[in-house]
Amino acid sequence: MTPSESDQPDLLSRGSSSGNKSIEDLNLELQEQQERLLQLKRQQEEVERRKRELEELNKRRAELASGQKLLRERLTRAVTILERAEYESRKEIEQLQITRETFTEHLAHIEAINPANWTPDAIDEELTKALSKVDHAQSIYNQSRAKIDALSGRDIDDGSVTDSDASQTEAGFGDDVPFSELVRRGFGLSLPLILMLGALGFILLLKF
């Protein structure tokens, strides 16, 4: 047997062995490529998921900015309106307090008028003072009349005429006559009686 003939099986076996290794290498390479493709697919899915999350986040941030801007404008406008209303209400309350105090003061002046305490010599002077107080109080009252009607929800003088007032109206004291004129007429009618009583009292003092 020649050496070349004896070496042929070894060459065949080495060729067969190298062929098997090449297939295994191809299988491993194919498996690695499949794993890389799977990994790339997972990475792509992760990127798409992150992209959707980012888009949703940007959408919510845009909604926040839009809502924040809208509410800022509305609340700022509302606060301005409320501050103005609060200021006007505070001024209105202060004005009401001043009006109430003024009315209370004039009411005290009107209630303090007592013709029975007047002396005969001072009747004309006291009457003039009293009528001046009445006229001034009536003027102040008329100035605030509309405001009082608005607060009470009705005309505070409507239906306030009594039976005695009606009889006075029929006798000539009409609603169109100023209150000061009514007072003047009343004093004018009672003035003779007051003078007579004063003279009688003076005579009695001289006698006793």
Sequence and secondary structure as in RCSB ss.txt:
>XXXX:A:sequence
MTPSESDQPDLLSRGSSSGNKSIEDLNLELQEQQERLLQLKRQQEEVERRKRELEELNKRRAELASGQKLLRERL
TRAVTILERAEYESRKEIEQLQITRETFTEHLAHIEAINPANWTPDAIDEELTKALSKVDHAQSIYNQSRAKIDA
LSGRDIDDGSVTDSDASQTEAGFGDDVPFSELVRRGFGLSLPLILMLGALGFILLLKF
>XXXX:A:secstr
  HHHHHHHHHHHHHHHHHHHHHHHHHHHHHHHHHHHHHHHHHHHHHHHHHHHHHHHHHHHHHHHHHHHHHHHHH
HHHHHHHHHHHHHHHHHHHHHHHHHHHHHHHHHHHHH  GGG  GGGHHHHHHHHHHHHHHHHHHHHHTHHHHHH
HHTS TTTT   HHHHHHHHTT  TTS HHHHHHHHHHHHHHHHHHHHHHHHHHHHH 
